[in-house]
Amino acid sequence: MTQFPVIGIVGSDGAYGRWLRRFFEDRMRLRVLGHDPAAPHSDALERLLSEADVLLFAAPIRSTEAIINDCLRRSAGRERGRLWLDITSIKQAPVAAMLRSQAEVAGLHPMTAPPKAPTLKGKVLVICEARLDVWRDWLSLLFDALQAECVRVTPEYHDRAMALIQAMVHATHLAEAGVIRSHAHHLGPPSALLPLRSASFELDVAVITRILSLNPQIYEDIQFGNPYAQEMLDSLVGELSALRDLIATGDDAARAGFRARFLQDNRAHFDAGTLADSNHTFERVGYLLADLVERVSISVHLPEDSPGALRALLQVFERHGISLSSIHSSRTPAGEVHFRIGFDAGLDAGAFAAAIAEIDASRMGRVLASSAP
């Protein structure tokens, strides 16, 4: 193992491949080679097999095993002493394929789309350690640099869990989208329903639109590529069918059956800590959603991410006698950190305009958007 290994990314022109390339080059200061079968300008695969100390497969699920097998054939033992990784949403097949090589092997699964942030801070990274020796310490450095919450499981457990965590969640929301579409003739489009929203419905629509807005191949492969997805769907259909049958019966016995099966038994399956923590999470999200629809707000980007920058911004509002009702940080589509600040609707319009003008003139921040009182 070298102290500063050369990284080879197979699938470097995909969304995650591009993010990983920036991460390795900018955060870890490593040399990166990239090969993508669909990109003729990328490095030749032979170059990666000859020069890369770490080979990372970031290809689509349906292609990953075949690509690994091709690299295994081409490498012909040159991978001995090197490290092979993959980042697909399925772990058993790619890890088993990599284990047929002579390289050290680990399977990785970042539980997020490529983030706008430079690291995976606040995100989960699932790790399936398969065959590690001399590369274990370097992998620890990689995980530290990624700043993710690392969770270690076996490939089989990963795939069974992802049948629920990914495939089931996606399936239920896609089915929900179909139901919404099927009732559009008398309820209208989703935009007509959202004014009547509950927090639960708003979150469901957010998940649905997220799925429908991203790469459809990813969601297709998660359903068709996970060996446990059909078993999960059978269970899901069984539960929904049982619920439908109880509602169709509609008598007191059916109501008692509903309470027992769907409320009491399910509640008993969740420990008290999970019930309390997750319920609190839902409440926090509800508060956030309420803050984000405040009529008077301002979004500001602070170019200088330094101690005291936010305090200086808030002092502008203090000087103009303006009280804040909420403040949240997030990232713009371009990846910039910005602060969304909400205000009471009754604040003085002149003071609000003066505060915005001072922020722009001082160059302490750049006003991205504002809604006047």
Beta strands, then each sheet from edge to edge (+ up, - down):
strand 1: 7-10
strand 2: 32-35
strand 3: 54-57
strand 4: 83-86
strand 5: 104-110
strand 6: 124-131
strand 7: 149-152
strand 8: 296-301
strand 9: 324-331
strand 10: 337-343
strand 11: 366-371
sheet 1: 2+ 1+ 3+ 4+ 5+ 6- 7-
sheet 2: 9+ 10- 8+ 11-
end
